[in-house]
Amino acid sequence: MNEQETLRLRGIVRASSYERGAPGKHFLGTKLECSDGKWVLDYDEQSPFHAFADRPVLVSGEPYEPKSQRLLARHFQVSTMRLAEAAPDAPLVEVGARQKLSGRFELGDARKAALVFISEKGDTFLVANDPAGATVGRSVEVWAYPVQPQASSLRSPEPYLWIICPCSIADLEAWRARRSAKAPSQ
């Protein structure tokens, strides 16, 4: 297989969300709408790309063909995503490539982050999101994305990760409930 060239795209992120009681299977991930059409970025409703919903972004990465069940569409593996325009209300400024990490969650300093993730190598990261299924003290293998949160006076110089844990349906339902309780009325 030939190594693909990194592409740079500009577009708007479109994110789908879970709708209780909606019939059938639903796409819960994100897509990038570009001048040359749409790209599927991911299928996970917990991905950090949802934080860029309806915003213009600059993305680098490679096209790929998923090996499992998928939409009949072009797919794009993101190496980096960042805001194309300043947006003070955006929770994130930039996201890096997904990586698999092993470690454990610990309670953090509420001024910095509610959770920290300590890798098996001993590196400490502030957790930028509220991952479904996160359990303090238990060793776990996670998908982690390095992220740069929006600048604020509370921002720590320590690195941040957006983490997706293995979780049960019950964990996911509890996460959805927490998320909808925090969401402003639309």
N, C-alpha and C positions, 0 to 999 in steps of 0.2 A: 504494500500500500504506500503510495506517495505521500510525503508530508505536505499538508495543506498550508497555504499561505494565510497569514492572519489578515482578516478583513476588518475594516473600520466602517461602522454604520452609524447613521444618525436617524433617529425616529422617535416615536412616542410609544411609551409602554402602556399596554392595555392589560388590565388584571381582572380576572374573574373571581367571584367569591361564592361560597357555599350558600345555598338557599334551602332552608329546612322545608321538607315536604315536596320539593320539586321532583317530578317523576324522572326516572331514567338516570343514565350516567351523565355526568357533567364535567366539563373542562374547568379545573380550578387553578390553573397556572397563569402564566403571563405570555404575552406576545409582543413583538416589536413591529409597529407599523412604520414602514419606510417608504421612500419614493418608489422603490422597486417591488413593493408588495409586503406581505407579512412573513414573519419568522416566529416559530414557537421557541421560547426561551427555556421554559420549564413547565412541569405539571404539578408542582407542589404549592399548595395554598399558603404554606409557611415561608416560602422563599423570600429573600430580601428584595427581589425585584418588585414585589408588590408595593414596597415603600416609594417606588417611582411612578406609581399609577397616574396616567394622564399627564405626564411630564415629558418634555423633550430631553433626550439623553444621547450621549455618545457612547458607543459600545465597540469593543474589540473582541475578537474571538474567531472561531472557525465553524463552518457548516459541518453537520454530521448527520448520520443516519442512525436513529435509535434501533436497538436490537429487540425491543419488546413492543407490546401493544402501544399504538401511537395514533395521532391524527395524521391524515394524509396531507402533509404540509411540509414546508422547508423548516429545518431545525437548526438552531444556532447555539453552540457551546460558548458561553460568555467567559472571557478572560478578565475584562474590566467593564464596568458600567459607571458612568458619572453623569451628573446633571449637565446639560448643555447650556443652561441659563441659571443665573442666581435665583434661588427660591428659598427665602428665609424660613418658610413654613415646612419645608421638606425635612423629614426625619434623618435622611442620609444624603451625603454628598457623593460618595463613591463606594462601590463594591468590587472586591477582587474575586479571583477564581476559587471555585469550590474545592475543598480538600477534605480528606478523611482524617480525623484525629481521634485518639484515644485519651481518656483522662477522666476527671470527675468534676462535678459542680460543687461549689462551696458558697455560703452566703457572703455577699459583698458588703461594702460600705454603701449605705443608702444614698449618700451624696454623689457617688460615682456610678454604681450599678447595683441592682438588687442581687445579681448572681455574678460569680466569676467562674471561669473554667480553667482548671489546672491540668495541663497536658501531662502525659506519662513521662515526658522529659523534664517536667518541673516548670515549664513556662506558664505564666499567669496572664489571662486575658479577661477583660471586662466583657460581659455578655450584653449586646445591644438590643436584644429582643426578649420575648417571653416564650421560650420554646416549650411546646406541648410535650409532656412526659418527662421534663427535667426533674431529676431527683437528687437532692443534696447527698453527697458522700459516697454514692455508688459509682463504680467504674463503668464507663460506657464508651462506645464508639459512635461518633457523630459526624455529620457533614457540617463543615465550618467554612464561613466566608469571611475574609478580613473586610471590615467596613470602616468608613470614616463617617461618624455621625456629624450632623450639622454643628457648626461651632457654637459654643455657648460658654458662659462663665463657669459652668459645672463640668465642662469637658476635661477629662483626665489625659495626661500624656501617655498613659498605658494603652497598649493596643486593644482594639475592640474586635469581637467576632460576632457574627450572626450565626446562630446554631440551630440545626434541625436534628432532633433526637429520634431514635426509634420510639414509637409510641403506640399505645392501644387505641381503639375506637373511643373508649371512655376518656382517655387523656385528650384526644382530639376534640371531643364534644365539650369537655371542660374548658379547653383553650378557646374554642369558638364562643362559649358563653362569656368568658372573661373579655374577649375581644369585642363582642357586641355590646357589653356593658360599658366599655370605654369609648365606643364610637359615638361621635356627636350625632344628633338627630339630623336626618336628611330630608 
